Amino acid sequence: LGFGGIPIQRIDAEGTKKLLHEMVKKGINYIDTARGYTVSEEYMGYAMEGIRDKFVVATKSMARTKDAMRADIETSLGNLRTDYIDLYQVHNPSMEQLEQVMGEDGALQALQEAKAEGKIGHIGLTAHSTAVFEKALVETIMFPYNIVENQGEELIRRCTEKNIGFIDMKPLAGGAIEDASLALRYICANRDVTVVIPGMAEMTELDQNIKACEDETPLSGEELQKMEEIKQQLGTDFCRRCNYCAPCTVGINIPSVFLFAGYLQRYNLADWAKDRYSTLPVKASACIECGECEKRCPYHLPIREKLKKCAEDMGE
């Protein structure tokens, strides 16, 4: 069990410090963040003061060129208040961008130079596409794997064969799977997973996740049945809340719209879902169907069509 650093954007530096100190006590030593996670690097840097040596620290950058990556590495070192980062990853490139990263004056050159200088320990890559996953088998790969997304299972197995670390992101399918313990039980049953990094912002989540990952008993028939029900319920046409669709041309918070609509559509929590939806400043009905979001979605979801459905269900 590792620590995913996206949700700490919802808390503060002191809350992050308490979490990391508790993780030290409980033996969790892998933490993940990114340049793109707003204050996450800074909070973690503050929280690690005095205990930096207790952690394997991973971060990542969307930079594709040598100069941009070099600048991001220095920014990360400053934010994290450290003189070395254990794992620095190229953050979710497309196939075209991967060629740029690996080409002349690409981001990979900056990473290799930083590694030679001792500023980073290892080079990895994160992906949402199996095509990118297959092409970019480097020191570590981060990829979604969960109860409803097992399209990378064969490639995950190949990581083990090639001694490549596999980092499992989106263990709860971007929040679509509500039973975190069941989700983690499924993942930990696959011995090809090196580390799973659910996002955590509260002590209760930390304790619950530790308990699930420490349970090594075989999956029961009841658990397998629940997993099958989740697969049937979600299918593949759902938002993982990765936020790569942003920014919306008219300011719709697309992942939040889909999240609240999911509570209505999947769980029949109409009043609660509509109440939360009402807090959004821009509703789904504001969509002008420009299609910019769909160009950026790594899962190729029909976002415009889904926003129309949400507007109908929510009444605005």
N, C-alpha and C positions, 0 to 999 in steps of 0.2 A: 504494500500500500504506500503510495506517494501522495503528494499534496498538489492539487491544481489551484493555481493562483488567480483565476478569473474572479471568483466571488468576493475576494477581499476588497474589491473596489466598492462594495456596498457597506463596508465597515470603516475602520480607521487604523492608523498606525499602531495605536496602543492595543487594539483588539487583535491585530496581526501578531504583535509581540507576544501576547498571552497564548495564542494558538501555537506559535513556533516553539515556545518554551515548553508547552505541554507535549508537543510532538517529540521533543528531545527526551522527555521523561518516558514516553511510551515507545520509543525506538523507531520512529518514522524519520528517515533522513533524506528523502528525495523530494525536492520542491521545484515546481515548474512555474515560470512566469513568461512574460514577453514584453518587448518594446511597445506593442500595440495595446497592452492592457492598462492603459492610462497610468494610474498611480501604483500599480502592483509592484513593480520593481523597487520603487522608492520605499513603500511600506515594508517590503521584505528586507531591504537593506538596513532600515532602522531596526527591524525586529531581530536581525541576526547579529547585531553588535555584541561582541563577547562570546558568541556561540557559532561563529562562521564555520569553524572546523568540524562542527557536528553534522553538516549538510553537504549533500551532492546537489549543486545548484545548476539548474537548466533554465536558459532563457532563449529567445528567438527574435528574429528580425525579418521584416518584409523587404529589406533592401535587396536589390538584384545586381547592383554594380559594386565594384571593388571599393570605390571611394565612399559610397553610401553605407556599405557594410562596415568599413573601417570606422566611420563616424559613430555608427550605432553600437559597435563593440565598446568604444570608449565611453559612450553615454551609459551603457549598461553597467560597466565597471564602476562608474561614479555613483549611479543610482543604488547599486547593490552594496556599495561601500566595501569593495573587495579588490584585490589585485589579481584575482584569477576567477574564471567561471568554468565549472567542470564540463558543461556541455552547452555549446552554442549551435542553434538550429536555424536553417533556412525555413522561413515560415510560409507554408502552403503555396508553393509556386505552381503555376499551370505548366503544361508541357513546354509551351513556347518560352515561358519565363525560366524554366529549368535549363534550357539551352543557353540563355543569357547568363544565368548564374555560373554555369560551368565553362563558359567561353572566355575569350580574352578580356581582361579587365572586369571579369565577373566577380560576384560576391564570394565565390569559393576561394579565389586568390587571397582575398583579405582574411578569410577564416584560416587558411593554411599558414599565412604569415603570422597571424595572431597565435596560432598553435605553436609555431616554431619559437616565438618570443615568450612562450609560457603564460600568455594571457588567457588562453582557453585550453581545456584538456582534450576535448573531443568535438567532432563535427557531426551534426545530425540534420535531419530534415523532417518536416511535418507535412502531411498530405491528406486530402479528402478524396483523391482520385486513385483508383487501383493502377491506372496507367503510369502515373507519377511514382507511386509506391514501387512498382516493378522495375522501373528504369533507374531509380535512385537508391539502390541498396547501399547505403554508406555505413557509418559506425552505429547509428541508431535511427530508427524510423518511428514516428508518432502517427497513428492512424486511428480512425473510429472503429471500435469493435464492442458490440453489446448484444443483448438478447435479440434485437430486431435487425442488426447490421452485422452480417458475418461474411460479406463479400470479399474481405481480405484474409480469410482464414488460411487458405493455402499459402499465401505470401508470408503470413505470420509464421507458419510452420517452417518455411524456407529460411526465415531469419534465424531460427534456432540452429538449423543445419550450417549456416554460414557464420555463426557466433556474432550475430548482429542483435543489439538490444531492441526489443519491441516495447514501446511506450503506448499504453492504451488510453486514448482520449475518448471523450463522449461516452463514458460507461453507462450513463443514464439517458443516452440518446438526446442530449441537449435538454434534459429535464422532462422529456416526454414519458419516460418510465418513472413512475412515482415510488415504486418499492425499491429503494436504494440497496437494501440488504440482499434482496433477491438478485438484483442486477450484478452486484459484486460477487455473489456466490457463483453465478454463471461464468463470469470472467475468470475468477481464480481457479475454476475447475480446469481451465485450459493452461497447461504447464508451459506453453510456448509464450505466454505473456510474461514479460520481464517485470514490468511495474504498471499499475493502474493508477490514474491520477484524477479521482473525482474532485470537483471543486468543493471547497469547504470554507465556511465563514463562522461556524459556531462550534462550541465544544461538544454539543449533543451530536452533531454530524460526525465529528471526529471519533467519538466513542462508538457510535453505531457502525461506522465503516470499519473500525478496527475489529469489532466483534464479528462482523460478516467475513472479513478476510482471514481471520484466525480460525474460522470454522472449516475444517478440512474433511468433514464427513461427506460421503457421496451425496449427490443431489437426490432428493427423495422423489417419489412418484408425484406427490402433491406439488412440489416445487416445479417439476417438469411440466405439469399440467398448467400451472399458473403462467409459466414462460410461454407456452403455446398460446394461451389466451391473449397475452400481451402482443405476440406476433400477429395474431389474427386481427386484433383491435387496431394496431398502428399501421401494419403493412409497411410500405416503403415511402409512401407519399406524405411525408410529414416534415415539419420544420425542426431542425436540430438546434436552432437558436445560436448558430455560429456568428451571425451578424455580418457576414461578408456581403450581404445584399445592400447594406447601408453605404452611403446615405441615400435615403429616398428623396426623389426630386421635390416632393411637396411636404416632406417631413414626417411621413408615417413611420412609426416604430413597428416595422413589419414583424419581427420575432414576438413582440409583446401582443400584437393583434392575434397572431396564431396561437400563442399560449393561452390567452383568455378564451378564444373561440374553442380551443381544445377542451377546456373545462366544460363548456356547454355541449359540444358535439359528442365528446367521448364519455363524459362522466355525468351529464345531465344536471350540472350545477348552474342552472340558468340564472337565478337571482344573483348569486355570488359572482359568476363570470361577467354578467352585464354591469354589475356595480364596479368591478375592477376595470372593465373596459371603458366605463364612463370617465375614468380619470385620465385617459389618454388625450392629449391636446389636439391631435389630428387623428380622425377616424378612418377606417378602411374605405369608406365611401368617397374620400377625397382623392383616391387614386385616379391619375390622368392617363393610365395605361401607356406610359412611355416605354416601359420594358427594360429600363436600365438595371433594375434589381435582378431581373432574370439572367442578364448577361453575366452578373457577378456570382450567382448562386452556384456553389460547387456541386449541388445535388440536382441541378436542372429542374427545379420545381416550377410548375405553372403558377407563379406568384400572383399574376394579375387575376387569373381565374379564381384562385383561392381567396384573394381579397374581396372579390365580388360576393362570394359565398359568405364570408365573414360579415360583410356589411348587411346582407339579407338576414342572416341569423341574429345579428345584434341589433338590427333595426336602425342603424345609422352608419 
